[in-house]
Amino acid sequence: MESGVPEDAGHGFGPGPLFERRAEIDLSAIRDNVKRVIELAAPATVMAVLKADAYGHGVLPVAAAALQAGAGWLGFAHISEALVVRDAGITAPTLAWLHTTDAPFAEAIARNIDLGVSGWELDRIAAAAKQAEQPARVHLKIDTGLGRNGCPPAQWERLLRAAAAYQDEGLLRVVGVFTHLAVADEPDRAETDSQLTLFREAVDLAEGAGFDLEVRHAANTPAILSRPDAHFDMVRLGLGMYGLSPFSDQTSQDLGLRPAMRLVARIANVKNVPAGQGVSYGLTYRTAEPTSLALIPMGYGDGVPRSAVGGPVLIDGRTLPSRGRIAMDQFVVDLGPQEDPAALVGREAVLFGGEGPSADEWAAAAHTINYEIVTRVSPRVPRLYVEGTWGPKDV
Ligand SMILES: *Cc1c(COP(=O)(O)O)cnc(C)c1O
């Protein structure tokens, strides 16, 4: 074999690494989640938000699945991320909204990537449009209260005038106005109302300035699900497309969504130990009685948070907590006494997804949110694209 890599790693199931440790991505779940949100958001268009390698799910397969399911737009933080879908031949309307002075604006314009503009970018984008000999398509962003990117309301009219001047010169077209919400995951908070009021005012001013807007957009996943009055012409769907809930009191299932990622590893070792056995760096866990310890070959080098305490793992029909510290490559689960520990080597351990625990449970164990749990799964974990569920299961 030319590569020197055997096609069958010896267990009879095919190539090795995917079977040792993998993130299975269920593209049928991605499509179903997009379709569900299309129904909820209609007549608004759905933008599939694919930043950060599609929240760890893999940008190209997810882009294809989202478009197949009827998403009308693709959204990214950085131009560099958006260029990846263009390089793959995907021509769908695409927006990138987070830039630095080194951003490749001319290339974005030449490749029909719409650009979010909060302020300083406008002059740079106009200059890049001149260079690209093509007008830029821009979406002006108003900061209605999040306090991150976006133009402060006090400077909005100035930004509109500057954009109108460039538009008159033929260097750009303002095709969108947008904002981002701060507390939509807590639907009872009043700040969303004031953000939406400010947004409507900003849209009115933009239309009054003569811009012929194609899309007004404000809603992220929590607002899509809880604030129909935030839908406008387009909604920006991230978390929900991956099947996760943005709400602390509602599960994916409650929302009619299906988690798309299943994180699995084969147990690397199981051994019997006496009572009092310390486990992992710092010896923060000690066995209470003679027991069997399973070694799970995933750690913070794979994106499993080191801060997690008691993260749940499904093994052999039982959900058990991780014990001791998560290391770079591995962590330990206490199985209780096993008659034949060696027989468990090679069994699958499901960290989350499918029939296993949820990303939300790992988020709780690590004091973070489900967004971070899936997004941080590192490139060391092979992604396997599936439709529904997939074998092999246990050897
Ligand atoms: C990430 C992001 C989204 C998607 O948010 P979700 O809550 O994951 O749906 C939408 N809009 C902007 C500007 C974002 O940065």
The ligand as a Tripos MOL2 file, in Angstrom:
@<TRIPOS>MOLECULE
LIG
   15    15     1     0     0
SMALL
NO_CHARGES

@<TRIPOS>ATOM
      1 C1        -22.9650   33.3540   16.0950 C.3       1 LIG1
      2 C2        -23.9290   34.3660   15.6320 C.ar      1 LIG1
      3 C3        -25.2520   34.0040   15.3390 C.ar      1 LIG1
      4 C4        -25.8100   32.6290   15.6250 C.3       1 LIG1
      5 O1        -26.1890   32.5550   16.9740 O.3       1 LIG1
      6 P1        -26.9120   31.2390   17.5370 P.3       1 LIG1
      7 O2        -27.3750   31.6300   18.9010 O.co2     1 LIG1
      8 O3        -25.8940   30.1610   17.5430 O.co2     1 LIG1
      9 O4        -28.0310   30.9500   16.6170 O.co2     1 LIG1
     10 C5        -26.0760   34.9590   14.7830 C.ar      1 LIG1
     11 N1        -25.6320   36.2110   14.5460 N.ar      1 LIG1
     12 C6        -24.3760   36.6010   14.8340 C.ar      1 LIG1
     13 C7        -23.9560   37.9920   14.5460 C.3       1 LIG1
     14 C8        -23.4900   35.7020   15.4010 C.ar      1 LIG1
     15 O5        -22.2430   36.0970   15.6900 O.3       1 LIG1
@<TRIPOS>BOND
     1     1     2 1
     2     2     3 ar
     3     2    14 ar
     4     3     4 1
     5     3    10 ar
     6     4     5 1
     7     5     6 1
     8     6     7 2
     9     6     8 1
    10     6     9 1
    11    10    11 ar
    12    11    12 ar
    13    12    13 1
    14    12    14 ar
    15    14    15 1
@<TRIPOS>SUBSTRUCTURE
     1 LIG1         1 GROUP 0 **** ****
